[in-house]
């Protein structure tokens, strides 16, 4: 699968992307609304791609059973409606009109169009965003089954939503298109043990989200914050919990251009755009991260920072 580069006002907003996709493999791309739309607009070959766009609606006047029956007929499948209603876990809702369903269930029913798609590749924009936990579990099960025969791409702005179903996850932003290093907790534990035995110093920063361990290269990190006893690593507008202390992170990141600007903050100096003076003794740093971010700068650290930045 290939995406051609796109420019806006002379600025590259979508780099050239080539994805090596196979069945039984789902890919997540974390990006913003504009880039999601640009990606989908390049996939207009309806013989190859089924596109689900966020906010898409189904036949609201039909009951759930009538809708499933209609989809079976229009796609010429051999499924029995009773069996599919059971598989979709919708037996209790079968006589309810789609428009009268709770919002999460209505979106879940709308997403079922992907199950009937004949195209070999499914491209889904924000499929989990509006789903409550029960409907999310049901749709994950369906996508897991579909992935045995189809290629699946999930476009989302939320890492947690990508983690639900994706085997590989990429981040697409103004910095380009980069894979996220995501591993199961047990895999990470085993790797750390092996590296300790080999006396190797890790250069990645290990964080955790749900049951996944996410490894970031230091340049990806915007800043690190201590909040309510937790250490939060901020990357691309999102934050991830880290088990290391600020002091441990400060030592590990010292050679990567990071600076302890406050007792509760470490900042990536490559991301600093502006030193803000609020009062004679109050300062902050504005970061260039794709989203406006401001972190405090201790008065005692101001001169040290100026020395580092040669200002």
N, C-alpha and C positions, 0 to 999 in steps of 0.2 A: 504494500500500500504506500502510495507516494502523495505528498502534498507539496505544491509548488510555493516558492517564496512570494510574499506579498509585502508591498511597501505602502506607507501612508505619509504624505508630505515629505517624501524622501527618506523616511525612517523605516527600517525593517521591523515589521510587527509580526510576521509569520515566516520563520526560516524554512528552508527546504527540509522536509521530514521524510524519511523512509522507514517504514515499520515492517519487520519480518514477522508475519503473522501466520500461525497455524491453528487448526481446530484444537479444541481442548486447551485453549490459551486465551485469557481475557486480559485486555490492556486498559488501564485507566490513564486519562490525561487530565491533570489538574491545571485549570487555566481560567481566565476571566470570560465574561459574557461575549465581548467582541470577538475574541479568538475562537471561542466555541462556535460562533456563527460562521466565521471564516472557514473553519475546518469543515463544517457540515456543507457549506455552499460548494466546496470542491468535490463533494461526493454525490453528484446528481445522477449517476448511472444506476437507475432503479433495478437493473437486472443483477447488479452485484451488491447493492447496499440497501438495507432497510433503515430509514432514518426516523427516529422518534425524537421530536422536539418538545422541550419543556412547555407545559401549558396546553398541550394537544388535548382535544376533547373527543369523546366517542358519541355514539348515537344515544342521546340523553333520554329519549322517549321510550326506548326499549327496556324491557326488564333484563336482568342479568342473563337469565336463561335464553331469552330471545336473542340477545346479542351474541352469545356463544354459538347458538344454533345458526345464526346468520353468518358468522365467521367460518364455521365449518363448511357451509354451503359455498360461500364465495371463494374459498381457497381449495375447494374440492378435496377435502380431507376425508379419511375414512373413520375418524373418531366418532364415538357415541357421546352425545351431549351429557348423559348421566355420568359417564366415566370422567369426562373432563370437569364437570362441576365438582366432583369429588376431588380430583387431582388439584384443582385450583382452590380448594377449601372454600367453596362458595355455595354450598347446599342451602344454608340458612338464608342467603340473600337472593336465591334464584328468582323469586317472584317480585323482587323490588326493582323499581325503575332506576336506571343508572343515575338520573338526576336527583333521586331521593336518597342516595347512599351518603354516608358520612364522607367528608372530603378525602381522607386517606384511602378508604375503600374504593371510592370513585376513581382515584388516580391509579390504584392497583388494577382495577378492571380495565382502565384505559391502556395500561402497560401490557396487558395480555395480548394486544395486537401483535407484539413481537413474537409471541409463541407461534402464531399462524403465518409469519412471514416466510416466503420461499427463498429469499435472497440468502447467500452463504455468509454474509457479514451483517451484523446488527450494530448500528451506531446509536447509542442512547444518551440523550442529554438529560442530566440530573434525574435519573430514574428513581433514586431513593429519597430525594429532597423532601417530598410531601408525604412520605409514608411513615406511619407509626410502626412500632416495633413488630407487631404480629404480621402486618402486611409486608414489611421489609423481609422478614424470615421466609415468608411464602415466595416472594419474588426472587430472592436469592436462590432458593431451591430450584425454581424454574430455570433461572439463568445457568445454574450449575449443570442442569440436565441439557440445556440447549448448547452449552459450550462443548459437549462431546462431539457435536457434528458441525457447529458453526463457529465463526470468529466473532468476537464481541469486543466492542470499544465503548467505554463509558467516559463521557465528557462531563466533568464536574468541577466545581470550585472548592470542594470539601474533601480533604484527605480521608476522613472517616468513611465517607460514602464510597470512595475508590477502594478502600481496604476491604469492604464487604465482599466483593466478588472478584477482584482483579489479581492476576498472578504477577503482573508487572505494572509499575506505575511511573509515569513521567510527569515532570512539571514544565509547563510552557508559559513563559512570561517574557518581559523585556530583556532578560538575560539570555534567552535562547530556549532550547529544548533539551532537557537533561533527565536521565533516569534517577529515580530515588532508590537507594539501597535499602530494601525492606526484607527483613528476615523474621522467621518465627523465633520466639524467645528461646526455645531449646537449641535451635541452630546457633544463635548468638552465644549462648552459654558454652556450647561445645567449642566454638571458634575461639572464644576468649581463653579457654583453658589451653588449647593448643598453642595459641600465641604466647601465653605466659610461659609455657614450657620452652618455647623457642626463643624467649627473651626478646620479643619484637615489641616495639613501641607503636601503639595505635595512633594514627593521625586522623581518624574519623571520630566524631562525637556521637555517642550512643544515646538515643532518646527512646521513649516508649509511648505508644498510643494504643489503647485497648490491649490486645494480646500480641501486638506486633512490636518488634524492635526496628526503629528507623535510624539509619546511620547517615550523618551529614558530613560532607567535607567542610572544613572551617570557612572557606570563602562564601559558602551558601548562607551562613548564619548572619543575621542582622545584628542582634544583640541578645544578651542573656540577662535574666531578671530573677531575683529572689523575691518570692511573694508568699506570705502566709506559710512559711516553712517549706515551700516547694521551689525547685529550680526550674524555670521555664526558658526553653530555648526558642527564640522567635525567628521564624524563617518565612519569608514571603507573606507576611500578614497573619500567619498562624503560629500557635505555640505548642511545644512538645515538652513533656516532663523528662527531666534528666536526673539520674541518681547521684551524680557527682556534686560536690560542693562548689561554691563560687571560687574558693581558693584553689581547688584542684583544677577547675576549668581555666582559671587565670594562668596557672603554670603550664597547662597543656597547650594553651592558645597563644602564649607569649610570643612565639616565633612566627605567628601568622597574622600579626598586625592588629591584635586585640588589646584593649586598654581598659583597666578597672577605673571607670570614671566616677564611681559612687560606690558606697559600701554594698549597695544592693544591685549594681549593674556592671556588666562588662559589655563593651561596645566594639563592633568591627570598625576600625578607623577608616577602612576603604568606603564605608557607607555614610560617613559623616559629611553632610553638606554645609551645615551652618552652626556656628556657636552663637547661641541666643543669650543676650544679657537682659535679665528681667529687672534686677535692681543691682546695687553695688556689690551685693554678696550672694546673688541668686543667678544661676546659669543653667542652661540646658543645651542639649545637642539635637539638632534636627537631622534625621537620617533620610537618605535617598534609597527607599526600599520598594518603590512601586506603590506603597501606601504611606500616607503621612505618619511618621513616627517621631516622637520626641522623648528623649530620656534625660534624666537630671545629670548635672555635672557638679560635683562637689567643688566648693571654693578652693579647698586645699589642693585639688587636682588640676586647677586651671593652668597654672604655670608649667607644670609637668607636661600637660597636653600641648601647650604652645611650643614647648621645646621639641617635642616629638614631631610636630607638624611644621617646625621651622617658621613660626609666625611670631 
